[in-house]
Amino acid sequence: MSSDYKEIPEAVSKMLLAPPEKALEAALERRLVRLRCRRGEEGVELYIFHGKDRDYLVFPRRFCTCKDLELNVIMRRAKGTCYHLVAYEIALARNSLRDVEVECEVLFNVALEVLLVQRSPTLQKILFAETG
């Protein structure tokens, strides 16, 4: 694991001991994307879980925009975390995050699309162009 393993919230670290199959699958399929843009000397990074049907913003070790985290983790306290945050940690440890440099306006548009409709056509085009 990464050198800052101790900083991982307890709920995530527990799931890393026996991660859900879909978290492993997502990491292996490189569905975690790190979008980066530069504005002058400063850079901005945005992490996205590119799911099969939906996309989610991932705030590493803290939060995900999925309904599972909202309902089952925060509201019901039925579990410790969502599998998207676990998949992020696996992808980070395996060095399998997809890194994509974009213009800051594109990064902003992707974030809005994910927040508003839970799917980013802009991100899909970027990823298709990257693999095509």
C-alpha positions as CSV (number, residue, x, y, z in Angstrom):
1,M,0.0,0.0,0.0
2,S,1.0,3.7,-0.1
3,S,3.3,5.2,2.4
4,D,0.5,7.2,3.9
5,Y,-1.7,4.2,4.6
6,K,-2.2,5.4,8.2
7,E,-4.1,8.4,6.9
8,I,-6.8,6.3,5.2
9,P,-10.0,6.4,7.2
10,E,-10.7,3.3,9.2
11,A,-13.8,2.3,7.2
12,V,-11.8,2.3,4.0
13,S,-8.8,0.5,5.4
14,K,-11.1,-2.3,6.8
15,M,-12.6,-2.8,3.3
16,L,-9.1,-2.9,1.8
17,L,-8.4,-6.0,3.8
18,A,-11.1,-7.8,1.9
19,P,-12.2,-5.4,-0.9
20,P,-15.4,-5.9,-2.8
21,E,-15.0,-7.7,-6.1
22,K,-16.4,-4.7,-7.9
23,A,-13.8,-2.4,-6.4
24,L,-11.0,-4.7,-7.6
25,E,-12.6,-4.9,-11.0
26,A,-13.0,-1.1,-11.3
27,A,-9.3,-0.6,-10.4
28,L,-8.1,-3.2,-12.8
29,E,-10.3,-1.7,-15.6
30,R,-8.8,1.7,-14.8
31,R,-12.1,3.4,-14.2
32,L,-10.7,5.9,-11.8
33,V,-9.7,9.0,-13.6
34,R,-7.5,11.9,-12.4
35,L,-8.2,15.0,-14.5
36,R,-5.6,17.7,-14.2
37,C,-5.4,21.3,-15.5
38,R,-2.9,24.0,-15.0
39,R,-3.6,27.7,-14.5
40,G,-0.3,29.5,-14.1
41,E,1.8,28.0,-11.4
42,E,-1.1,26.2,-9.8
43,G,-2.8,23.0,-10.8
44,V,-6.2,21.5,-10.1
45,E,-7.0,17.8,-9.9
46,L,-10.4,16.2,-10.1
47,Y,-10.9,12.5,-9.4
48,I,-13.8,10.7,-11.1
49,F,-15.0,7.2,-10.8
50,H,-16.1,6.4,-14.4
51,G,-18.8,3.8,-13.9
52,K,-20.6,1.6,-16.4
53,D,-23.8,3.6,-16.1
54,R,-22.9,6.7,-14.0
55,D,-19.9,8.8,-13.1
56,Y,-19.1,10.0,-9.6
57,L,-16.8,12.7,-8.2
58,V,-14.4,11.1,-5.7
59,F,-12.8,13.2,-2.9
60,P,-10.0,10.8,-1.9
61,R,-10.4,9.3,1.6
62,R,-13.3,11.5,2.3
63,F,-16.4,11.6,0.1
64,C,-18.0,10.3,-3.1
65,T,-21.1,11.7,-4.8
66,C,-22.7,8.2,-5.1
67,K,-26.1,7.5,-3.5
68,D,-24.7,4.5,-1.7
69,L,-22.4,6.8,0.4
70,E,-25.2,9.2,1.0
71,L,-27.8,6.6,2.0
72,N,-26.0,3.7,3.5
73,V,-22.9,5.4,5.0
74,I,-24.1,8.8,6.0
75,M,-27.8,8.5,6.7
76,R,-28.3,4.8,7.7
77,R,-24.8,4.2,9.0
78,A,-25.3,0.7,7.6
79,K,-21.7,0.5,6.4
80,G,-18.4,2.3,6.6
81,T,-17.8,3.5,3.1
82,C,-18.7,3.0,-0.6
83,Y,-16.7,0.8,-2.9
84,H,-15.7,3.8,-5.1
85,L,-13.5,5.1,-2.3
86,V,-12.0,1.6,-1.9
87,A,-11.4,1.3,-5.6
88,Y,-9.6,4.7,-5.6
89,E,-7.2,3.4,-2.9
90,I,-6.6,0.2,-4.9
91,A,-6.0,2.1,-8.1
92,L,-3.6,4.5,-6.3
93,A,-1.6,1.7,-4.8
94,R,-1.4,-0.1,-8.1
95,N,-0.6,3.1,-10.0
96,S,-3.5,2.5,-12.2
97,L,-5.3,5.9,-12.1
98,R,-5.9,7.2,-15.5
99,D,-4.2,10.6,-15.7
100,V,-5.6,13.0,-18.2
101,E,-4.4,16.6,-18.8
102,V,-7.2,18.9,-19.9
103,E,-8.0,22.6,-20.0
104,C,-9.4,24.0,-16.8
105,E,-12.7,24.8,-18.5
106,V,-13.0,21.2,-19.6
107,L,-12.4,20.0,-16.0
108,F,-15.1,22.4,-14.8
109,N,-17.5,21.1,-17.4
110,V,-16.9,17.5,-16.5
111,A,-17.5,18.3,-12.8
112,L,-20.8,20.0,-13.7
113,E,-22.0,17.2,-15.9
114,V,-21.2,14.6,-13.2
115,L,-23.0,16.6,-10.5
116,L,-26.0,17.5,-12.6
117,V,-26.7,14.3,-14.6
118,Q,-24.3,11.7,-13.1
119,R,-22.7,11.1,-16.5
120,S,-20.2,13.2,-18.4
121,P,-20.4,13.0,-22.1
122,T,-17.3,15.2,-22.2
123,L,-15.3,12.7,-20.1
124,Q,-16.5,9.8,-22.3
125,K,-15.2,11.7,-25.4
126,I,-11.8,12.3,-23.7
127,L,-11.5,8.7,-22.6
128,F,-12.6,7.3,-26.0
129,A,-10.0,9.6,-27.8
130,E,-7.3,8.4,-25.4
131,T,-8.0,4.7,-26.2
132,G,-8.9,5.2,-29.8
